[in-house]
Amino acid sequence: MANLKDIQRKIKSVSGTQKTTRAMKLVSTAKLRRTEELAKRSKVYATKLNMLLADLAAKIQHYKIGGLDEHRTFVKNDAPEMVDVIFVTADKGLCGGFNIQTIKAVKNLLKTYKDDKVKVRLKAVGKKGIEYFNYNGIELVEEEIGLSSAPNYEKAAEFIRSSVNDFIEGKTDRITLIHNGYVNIITQEISVDQVLPVDVSNIAFDSENSSVLDIEAADEEKMLEELVAKYVEYNMYYALISSLAGEHSARMQAMDAATNNAKDMVKELKVKFNKARQESITTELIEIISGVESMK
């Protein structure tokens, strides 16, 4: 009987877990629906902004307005000495391998830079990534908790601003942004993007399909500064939005898998319980029959 009680206790425990994971899946699904639309709109805006910056750079290069060589944000550097690596993870777990994939991408990049003898300043957004690197004794120059679970444009801009200022002043040679981004409801994809310097080496200027921007030499410097600032800030903000949508989709899948596993486990435990009960009943019947026979 003790065995039957143990099995019943396990069935009750697993059933409770199943209810919890099912509820978490529903919550993640609802959050994903809200964040998914924001991620899609943000992606469109980020893409258009990047295209605008590329178009402006191509115009400056084509018309020789000052020349891009004077703007550090467009000068390609194949041998950086100091790099800022900014990565985004979630503040919470229970989302499968979502966070560990980002951490692996960061570690791979750190190894590459170490092999090339490049110094790296690591900056983190998200509790899970911060906890991992702190536990492993890897220095983080800057940490931010709460921003990945509640993206805010002003806070995102403030977080990356110090890296941009150091880049412009020549203290660093590159800014790289890593996040696990949303692709669709079942897919997330690691993005490792070089934010600065902006690579315009493959841009071909097309006067017919170019934007309607008219550039005056006097306005070129100011326009570039403002557009580059907006480009960097919004790419940071979009990384947060995309990461949050990816987190919700990953957690939804993880909780769905956990719910199905719990359901299968309950079935197995019920079969085990029925077999144990049947064996117990059979044993009792044998004992009764044996007792009756012994009294004859």
N, C-alpha and C positions, 0 to 999 in steps of 0.2 A: 504493500500500500504506500510505503514511503516513496517508492519509485514513481508511482502514479501522481503523488502530490508534487514531486519535483518537476515532472513533465507538465502538469497543470500550471505550475508557477512559471515555467519557461514560456508556455503558450500565452499566458497573461502578459508577461513582460514584453515578448516580441510583438504581440498585438498592440500594446501601448506604443511601442517604437514605430510601428507601422502607421498608426494614427498621426503621430508627430511628424514623420517624414512626408506623409500625404498632405498635411496642413502646410508644411514648409514649401512643398512643391507648388501648392496653390498660391501662396504668398509671393513666391519668386515669379510665378507666371504673371500675376497681376502687376508686379513691379516692372517686369520685363516689357509688358505692353506699353507702359508709360515711358520707359527709358528708351525703348526701341525707336519710337517715332522721333524723339529728340536726337538720338544718335544718327538717324538717317538725314534729318535736316542739317545737323551740324556737319556731317560729312560733305554734303553739297556745298555748304558755305565755305568750309575749309578748302575744298577742291577749287572753288572759284577764286578764293583769296590767293591760293598758291599759283594759279594760272595768271592772275593779275600781276603778281610780283614777278613771275617769270617773263611776262609780256613787257613789263616796265624795264626789266633788266636788259631784255633783248633790244628794246628801242634805244636805250642808253648806249648799248654796245654798238648798235647799227649806225646811229647818228653821231657817235663819238661825243656825246654830251658829257664832258668831264672825264669819261672813261671809267669802267668798272674797277680798274686797277687801284683807284683811289679809295674804294669802298671795301673795307676789310670783310664785310659780310658776304662779299661775292668772290673773294680771292681763295682759290683752291689751295689746300695745304695737304700734300701727300705724306708729310713727315712731321706730324704734330708732336709736341713735347709734353703738353698738358691738356687733358681732355676732361670735360664735365659729362658724366653719365647720369642721367635722370631716369628713374624707373618707377612704374606705378603698379602696385598690387592692391588687393582688397584689404579692408579692415577686418573682415570676418572670414572664417573658414567654411567647411562643409560644402565646398563647390568643386569637388573632384581634384583634378590636377591643374586647375586654373592658375593658382599662385605659383606652384612649383615650376610650371613652364616658363613663367616670366623670370623666376630666380635662376633657372638653368641658362636662359638667354643672357642674363647679366653676367653670370659666372664665365660663360664662354667668351663674352666680349672682354671681360677683365683678363682672362688668360691670353687672349690675342694681343692685347695692349702690353701685358707683362712681357710676352715673348719679344715684342718690338721695342721694349724698354721705354714705353710711354707712361708717364705718370697720370693717374686717374683720380678725380675727385668724385666720389659716389654720393648721389643725393636721392633720397627715397620718399615716396608718397605711399602710404598704406601700412597698416600695423603688421600684417603678416610678413612682408618683406623686411621691415625694420627689425622685427623679432628674430628672423632667421640670421641676418647679417650680424646683429649684435651678439647673438648666441655663439656664432662662429668667429667672433673677434675681428670682423672686418669693419674698418672705420667708415662711418657715414658722416659726411661733412654737414649735411642738412637732413632733418627728418620732419615729416608732416603726417599726423594722424587725423583722420576725420574728413579730409578733403576728397579722398577717393570714393567714400560712401555718400558724400553730399557735394558734388562738384559745384564750384562757384567761380565765375570768370575773374572777379577781382582778386580772389585769393590765389587762383592759378597764375595770374599775371604777376602777382607779388612774389610768388615762390620762384619763378624762373627769371625774374628781373635781375637778380644778383649775378646769375650765370651770364646773362646777356651783357651786363655792364663789364664784367671781367673779360669777356671775349672782345668787346670793343676796345678796351684798354690794353689788350695784348697779353693779359695774364693767362689766358687759356687759348687754345688753338681750334677747339671743336666742341660742339654741344650735341650730344646724342640722346635721343629720347626712346625709351623702351616700354612697351605696354602690350598686354594681351587683349587684342581688340575684337569687337563684335563683327561677325560676318553675316550670320543668319541665326535662326533660333537653335540650331544644333551645332554650329561651328564657330570657334574662336580662332584667331590667328595672331601669332606674335609679330609685332612690328618693331623694327629697329631702324629708326629714322635719324638721319643727320639733319638737325635743325639749322645749325650754323657751322661753317659758311654755307650759303645757298649755292647749290651747284647749277650753274647756267651753261656748262660746257656743251651740253647737247641741245641747247635751245637754238632753233633756227627762226630768224625773224621773218614774218609773213606780213607784208604791208597791207594786203587785201583783207586778211582775216584778223588783223590786229585790233585791239580794243580802241575805243574812241579817245583814249587818253592823249591829251596834247601836252607835251613836256617843254617847258621853258628852262633854259640853262639855270636861271636864278632859282627856280622852284625845285630843281632836280634833287638837291641835297636834302631839303626838308621833306619832300615827298617820299624819298627813299627811307629816311629815318622813321617816319610815321608808319609807312607800309610794312617795313621790316619788323617794327615793334608789334604791330597788329598781327602779322604773320606768326611770329614766335609765340605770342600770348595765346592766340587762338589755337595753334597746334597743341599747346600744353593743355588747354581747356578741352579740346576735342579728344585728346588721349584719355582724359579723365572720364568723359562721357562714354566713349567707346569701351573703355575698361569696365565701367559700371554695368553697361548693357551685357557685355560678355560675362561678367560675374553672375548676373541674374540668370542668364541662359545656362551657364555651367552648373549653377546650383540647382536649377530646375531639373536638369538631366540627372544630376547626382542624386537628388531626392527621389526622382522617379525610379531610378535603378535600386535605391535603398528600399523603397516601398515594395517593389516587385520581389526583391530578395527576401524581405520580411514575410511577404505573402507566401512565398514558396516554403520558407522555414516553418511557418505556422501549419501548412499542409503536412509537411514531413513530421512535425511534432504530434499532430493529431493522429496520423497513421501509427506512429510509435506508441501513442497513448492507448489507442484502440487495441493494438497488439498486446501491450502490457496488461490491459484490463482483461482481455480475452484469456491470456495466460493465467492471470490471477483467478478468474472464474473457473477455469479448467482445473487448476490446482485445488481449489476449494471443493469442487465436485468429486475429484479423485479422493480427497481426504474424507468426505462424507460417505462415499461408497465403500471406501476401505474400512471406515468405522462400523458401517452397517454389516459388512461381511465378517468382521471380527467378532460381532455379537452373536452370530448364528452358531 
